[in-house]
Amino acid sequence: MSAKQDPAARRKQRLRFKLRQNAHGRPRLSVFRSGKNIHAQVIDDEHGRTLAAASSLDKDLKATLKTGADKAAAAAVGKLVAERALAAGVTKVVFDRGAYLYHGRVKALAEAAREGGLDF
């Protein structure tokens, strides 16, 4: 990569490096948000597979949500990904916020996942 990356890419790269150092074998709860939706995945980086995933586009959630781009949708996705992760046998994760600040929808998703039973 070039020496002059955009700040978001640099933040994401720096965060992933720190997560790899401190993960100690725990899976990663990765968050992606767009202007219209929010997605979350629990990823096992050692084996390169997704253990659980949830999105505001899931049929269960989409019918109950007003929009996929607000804090209520993020909280619903956080609870759903926590349920699915617990069903897959995952209780401890490291939170990967990507290049996003821990604020707003990202924070709402993380708090809902904690309330749902995930430990990070």
Long-range contacts (C-beta under 8 A, 24 or more apart in sequence): 8-99, 9-99, 11-99, 12-98, 12-99, 15-96, 15-97, 15-98, 15-99, 16-96, 19-94, 19-96, 20-45, 22-94, 23-94, 26-92, 26-93, 26-94, 27-51, 27-85, 27-90, 27-93, 27-94, 28-93, 28-94, 28-95, 28-96, 29-81, 29-85, 29-93, 29-94, 29-95, 29-96, 29-110, 29-113, 29-118, 29-120, 30-96, 30-98, 31-95, 31-96, 31-97, 31-98, 31-100, 31-106, 31-109, 31-110, 32-98, 33-74, 33-100, 33-105, 33-106, 34-69, 35-69, 36-67, 36-68, 36-69, 37-68, 37-69, 37-73, 38-68, 38-69, 38-73, 38-74, 38-77, 38-105, 38-109, 39-77, 40-77, 40-78, 40-81, 40-109, 40-113, 41-81, 42-81, 42-84, 42-85, 42-88, 42-90, 42-93, 51-85, 51-88, 51-90, 52-81, 52-84, 52-85, 52-87, 52-88, 52-90, 53-81, 53-84, 54-78, 54-80, 54-81, 54-84, 69-105, 70-105, 71-104, 71-105, 71-108, 72-108, 73-105, 74-104, 74-105, 74-106, 74-108, 74-109, 74-112, 75-108, 75-109, 75-111, 75-112, 76-112, 77-109, 77-112, 78-108, 78-109, 78-110, 78-111, 78-112, 78-113, 78-115, 78-116, 79-112, 79-113, 79-115, 79-116, 81-109, 81-113, 81-116, 81-118, 82-112, 82-113, 82-114, 82-115, 82-116, 82-117, 82-118, 83-116, 83-117, 85-118, 86-116, 86-117, 86-118, 90-118, 91-117, 91-118, 91-119, 92-118, 92-119, 92-120, 93-118, 93-119, 93-120, 94-120, 95-120
